[in-house]
C-alpha cells in the first residue's frame, strides 16, 4: 500500500510571497539566503515526513496534520450520511448508481474436455479459447465465455489459483471488497490506514490480501502473524495455492482483473483513503462502471511498445507478434487532437475501480484473455480490448472513466515526471472545495511487481 501524503503547496506559496515583499529592500545575496533558509525549513517540516513514510512499508498513519485529518474525516462523514440515506432506500450498495447500464447475462466456461485426437494436451487456468470463440466474445449479449478458473474433468489436477473453503465462504459474503496481492515475496505488506477508514467501512467492506505460500512465510518472518481468524490488522489474508503461471505478472492479473469471479457478490483500488469515499468519487459521482488511471507519461500504445522493447520488459518477438495482430485487427494510433476517437490513453493499472455490471465484467474477462493469450503486459492490450469492444457494440455504451488527475511526485515534491519510474503516484481528492488543502492518495511503486489494490462494489 502507498503512503498518504500532503503536498506543502500552501507553505511554499507563502514563502514566495514573503520573498516578493522583501525583495525590494534587500540585496540579491541576502534575498537568496532567505529563500534558501525558507527552503530548508520547508524541507525540515515536510520533506522529512515524506521520506520517513516512503521508507516504512506500514507507516501510513503519521505525517498528516491534524487539520487535514479533520477535513478528511468530515468529508468522509458527509459522504457516508448520503450513503446511509441511500441505504435506507436501497439495501444494496449498488442502489447508489443511478445510470441505466447495458444489461445482458454472462456465464463462464467452468470445465473443458480433451479434444479428440489430441495426444499431448495440458489443461490451463485460462482454458483453450479458439479464435472464433474469441471473436464472438467481444459482442455484448447473453453468452458463455472464457474468463479464467477453467478446470479439467474430475480426477485431473487443478489448473491453479485455489483457495481454502473457509476463505471462499468469507469472500462470497462480501458486498464491497478492497483487495491486493503479493506474490513471490515481491513486496512488503502495507496495512490500510485504519484512522482514515470509518467504522462504517470497517463493518461493511472486506479487505482481502492474496498471497502465495512463499509470501506467507516471509510475512511471518517480518512480524506479520495472522490471528486466529486469518487477519493481519484489517487485511483478511487469503493464501493462494497452485499458481497457474510461473510468470508472476500474469498470475497477478487474476485478482486484479477477475475480481468479479473471486467476489461473486461484489469489483477493483489501491488504498490509502476510505474505500467508499474513493468509490463515490470515481464511480457514483461520474456514474461510471469502470475507472482506471491514465499512464503518467505514455499516451499511445505505439510508444508503450517501443518502451517495453527498449527496457527489455518482455520478449521482443512476442511483443511484435501481439502488436502486429492488433494493428491488423483495427488498432489505430491514439490522436489526442481528435475529440471523437474512442481510443483512450495507456492506463496505469495500479488503480482500478470496477462496478459489477455486465459490460464491466465482460471487459475484465476480455482484457484477461488477451493477457493470457499474448504477453502479460496489460498496458499493451488495454486500448485494443476497449476499442474493439466499443466498435462491435456501438449501441451498447461502456461507461469508462479514465482518471486524469493522477500526477507523479518524487520525494523532492516536484510534480514533473522524472525519467525513471520512482516515487509516488498521487491523486488529489477534489472532494475538498479549497484546492490549497490538497489531500493526496499516493501509490508507492516498489519492486518488480506493484502491490495493486482493487476495490469492488456491486
Secondary structure, 3 states (H helix, E strand, C coil): CCCCECCCHHHHHHHHHHHHHHHCCCCHHHHHHHHHHHHHHHHHHHHHHHHHHHCCCCCCCCCCCHHHHHHHHHHHHHHHHHHHHHHHHCCCHHHHCCCCCCCCCEEECCECCCCCCCCCCCCCCCCCCCHHHHHHHCCCCCEEECCCCCECCCCCCCCCCECCHHHHHHHCCCCEEEEEEECCCCCCCCCCCHHHCCHHHHHHEEEEEEECHHHHHHHHHCCCCCCCCCEECCEEEEECECCCCCCHHHHHHHHHHCHHHHCCCCCCCCCCCCHHHHHHHHHHCCCCCEEEEECCCCCCHHHHHHHHHHCCCCCHHHHHHHHHHHHHCCCCCCCCCCCCCCCCCCEEEEEEEEECCHHHHHHHHHHHHHHHHCCCCHHHHHHHHHHHHHHHCCCCCCCEEEECCEEEECCCCCCCCCCCCCCEEEEECCCCCCCCCCCEEEEECCCCCCCCEEEEEC
